[in-house]
């Protein structure tokens, strides 16, 4: 996780851990934003072959950020091992793919 944060910051972006999960077994959610704009949520989900790939599973509605934040809170509540990391940088997908 520290390597991801350092890479984003070295490229001129901002990165923060919003929720710290289990060090060795926790799943990861990455929230991508650009210049504080509407966020997108990326999770690793199985594809047709069973491989886990990073997929955008949710977009933040600029008019209603409450629903997006509530989804994160529900996920965090149902999985205490979950890591939630926010990256604020242009083309943030390059850091998770």
LINWOKA-V389894 format. One record per residue. N is the residue number from 1. RES is the residue in three letters. PSI is psi in degrees with one decimal (NA if undefined). NEAR is the number of other ideal C-beta (glycine too) atoms within 10 Angstrom. D_CENTER is the distance of its C-alpha to the mean C-alpha in Angstrom with 1 decimal. Layout:
n->{N | N}
res->{RES | RES}
psi->{PSI | PSI}
near->{NEAR | NEAR}
d_center->{D_CENTER | D_CENTER}
//
This chain:
n->{1 | 2 | 3 | 4 | 5 | 6 | 7 | 8 | 9 | 10 | 11 | 12 | 13 | 14 | 15 | 16 | 17 | 18 | 19 | 20 | 21 | 22 | 23 | 24 | 25 | 26 | 27 | 28 | 29 | 30 | 31 | 32 | 33 | 34 | 35 | 36 | 37 | 38 | 39 | 40 | 41 | 42 | 43 | 44 | 45 | 46 | 47 | 48 | 49 | 50 | 51 | 52 | 53 | 54 | 55 | 56 | 57 | 58 | 59 | 60 | 61 | 62 | 63 | 64 | 65 | 66 | 67 | 68 | 69 | 70 | 71 | 72 | 73 | 74 | 75 | 76 | 77 | 78 | 79 | 80 | 81 | 82 | 83 | 84 | 85 | 86 | 87 | 88 | 89 | 90 | 91 | 92 | 93 | 94 | 95 | 96 | 97}
res->{UNK | UNK | UNK | UNK | UNK | UNK | UNK | UNK | UNK | UNK | UNK | UNK | UNK | UNK | UNK | UNK | UNK | UNK | UNK | UNK | UNK | UNK | UNK | UNK | UNK | UNK | UNK | UNK | UNK | UNK | UNK | UNK | UNK | UNK | UNK | UNK | UNK | UNK | UNK | UNK | UNK | UNK | UNK | UNK | UNK | UNK | UNK | UNK | UNK | UNK | UNK | UNK | UNK | UNK | UNK | UNK | UNK | UNK | UNK | UNK | UNK | UNK | UNK | UNK | UNK | UNK | UNK | UNK | UNK | UNK | UNK | UNK | UNK | UNK | UNK | UNK | UNK | UNK | UNK | UNK | UNK | UNK | UNK | UNK | UNK | UNK | UNK | UNK | UNK | UNK | UNK | UNK | UNK | UNK | UNK | UNK | UNK}
psi->{-41.6 | -36.0 | -39.4 | -46.2 | -43.8 | -40.8 | -43.0 | -45.2 | -35.6 | -26.8 | 6.5 | 9.6 | -172.9 | 139.4 | 142.7 | 146.0 | 117.2 | -27.9 | 128.4 | 124.7 | -162.3 | 127.7 | -42.8 | -20.4 | -2.0 | 141.6 | 164.7 | 134.5 | 133.6 | 125.5 | 119.5 | 133.8 | 165.7 | 118.8 | 40.2 | 8.6 | -170.0 | 135.6 | 158.8 | 143.4 | 128.0 | 134.9 | 156.8 | 118.2 | 152.0 | 138.7 | -170.6 | -25.3 | -2.0 | -5.8 | 143.4 | 123.6 | 152.3 | 126.7 | 137.6 | 116.5 | -9.3 | 142.0 | 140.0 | 130.7 | 120.3 | -24.7 | -13.6 | 79.3 | -14.1 | -47.0 | -41.9 | -47.6 | -35.5 | -38.2 | -45.8 | -41.9 | -40.4 | -43.5 | -44.3 | -40.6 | -32.9 | -14.2 | 89.3 | -15.7 | -7.0 | 136.4 | 136.6 | 119.7 | 134.3 | 131.7 | 125.5 | 95.5 | 149.9 | 141.3 | 48.1 | -21.1 | -28.1 | -20.5 | -15.8 | -11.1 | NA}
near->{14 | 8 | 7 | 16 | 17 | 11 | 15 | 21 | 13 | 8 | 15 | 8 | 20 | 14 | 21 | 12 | 14 | 12 | 17 | 13 | 20 | 12 | 9 | 6 | 7 | 17 | 15 | 16 | 24 | 23 | 20 | 23 | 17 | 15 | 9 | 8 | 11 | 14 | 22 | 18 | 20 | 22 | 17 | 16 | 11 | 10 | 10 | 5 | 6 | 6 | 9 | 11 | 12 | 14 | 12 | 12 | 13 | 17 | 11 | 19 | 11 | 10 | 7 | 10 | 12 | 10 | 10 | 19 | 12 | 11 | 15 | 19 | 12 | 10 | 17 | 16 | 9 | 8 | 15 | 10 | 12 | 19 | 19 | 21 | 23 | 20 | 25 | 18 | 19 | 11 | 10 | 23 | 13 | 11 | 18 | 14 | 8}
d_center->{11.6 | 14.3 | 14.9 | 11.5 | 11.9 | 15.5 | 15.1 | 13.0 | 15.6 | 18.4 | 17.6 | 17.9 | 14.4 | 12.9 | 10.2 | 10.0 | 9.3 | 9.2 | 10.4 | 12.2 | 13.0 | 15.7 | 16.1 | 17.4 | 16.4 | 13.1 | 10.5 | 6.9 | 3.8 | 1.0 | 3.0 | 6.0 | 9.4 | 12.8 | 15.5 | 14.0 | 14.4 | 12.9 | 9.2 | 7.7 | 5.3 | 5.2 | 6.9 | 10.0 | 13.0 | 16.6 | 18.5 | 22.3 | 23.3 | 21.1 | 18.9 | 15.2 | 13.3 | 9.9 | 10.3 | 9.3 | 10.2 | 10.3 | 11.4 | 12.3 | 16.0 | 17.3 | 20.2 | 18.5 | 15.3 | 16.6 | 15.7 | 12.0 | 12.1 | 14.4 | 12.3 | 9.7 | 13.0 | 14.5 | 11.9 | 12.2 | 15.9 | 16.4 | 14.7 | 15.5 | 14.4 | 10.7 | 8.4 | 5.6 | 4.8 | 5.4 | 7.2 | 10.3 | 12.4 | 14.3 | 13.4 | 10.0 | 10.0 | 12.8 | 10.8 | 9.0 | 12.0}
//
